[in-house]
Amino acid sequence: MTKIREKSIIIFRSGLIGDTIVAIPAIHEIKKNNTQNKIIYVSFKENKEHLEPINIIGSTKFVDLFLILRTYNKILLLIDLLTLIFYIISSKNCEVFHLETSEFNYKFKKKFFNFFGVKNFYFESTYINKKISIRLLNIVNQRYPISISSQKEELSFNAINDYFELKQSVEFNQKKIQFYIIAACTNFKSKLWDKDNYILIAKELYNRHNLIPVLYGSKNDFDYCEQIINELNFGYNFAGVFTISQSLFFLKNAKFYLGNDTGVMHMASMMNILCFTIFSSIEKDDKWLPYGNRHINFKTPIICEGCKLKVCINYDNLCIKSIQPSDVLNAINLYLES
């Protein structure tokens, strides 16, 4: 008896935490239209220390199989490519959603998949100045007509361990703590808003609204966040404490997000949390703005806008230093008191 081959849907998306998180709405739409088909998520991994997509969105149940192309090792990359080819040729039918934006070269990948019989390859062919989350949805829209402005369904995250449940139930639910998220760290020095600004805002929000800050970040951010907590003498430092899925789950009860252009910002927007974002002007366009239309984004127009520098060379971070904490605080107070 001949085994019936199943249809495979391949999602190609590379990048780190923020890059993966912004693709969730598009992945969600693909899953909605392929509940009976196998969803395979393919991504590059340039460094063996990098988090893999399964660690970021694995608990959403939108993806059936994660396949990593380990480019840091030629032998491993060859094995991974052979595995990908196996899934392509063993599939009854195969469609590819290249969830990258036009800055990434899609032509070679398209030829690769076409060579192995994949006829349906969906991609962004021309650049548009929209948020990446919307641009990726536009790619899916080529195959499955969707309403870009429609409300997304609430995402479901699992894998909450005992430690996390204890933290949430004992310290937050029973004490009825009202909290918000601060992400004060960033990998780019050109994006870093001074920690004194966060301290000033946190003190005002505590005195006026009895709101407690919860600091998010990676394990490498723990010491920096601890400096802020020590100066405040209140709040919680959860940098590096939770897994991604736990962090997303915890975000659901936050009043709002305050912070830099980071992966945490994208996590908050995916959980439908209002974001007060601090943007440098290293990008001219809107591509990294948080998903959704109700967020309050602070960004200063400046002569050197679009520099793309990780470290500001000539202007001492003028673009981000021009954002005044009083303006951010006023916007937050207006939201809380409306």
Secondary structure, DSSP 8 states (H G I E B T S, - for coil): -------EEEEE---SHHHHHTTHHHHHHHHHT-TTSEEEEEEEESSTTS--HHHHHGGGS--SEEEEEETT-HHHHHHHHHHHHHHHHTSSSEEEEE---TTS--HHHHHHHHHTT--EEE---S--SS-HHHHHHHHHHTTS---TTS-----------HHHHHIIIIIIITTT--EEEEE---S-GGG---HHHHHHHHHHHHHHH--EEEE---GGGHHHHHHHHHHHT-SEE-TTTS-HHHHHHHHTT-S-EEEESSHHHHHHHHTT--EEEEE-SS-SSSTTS-SSS--EEEE---TTTT---SS-SSSTTHHHHTS-HHHHHHHHHHHHT-
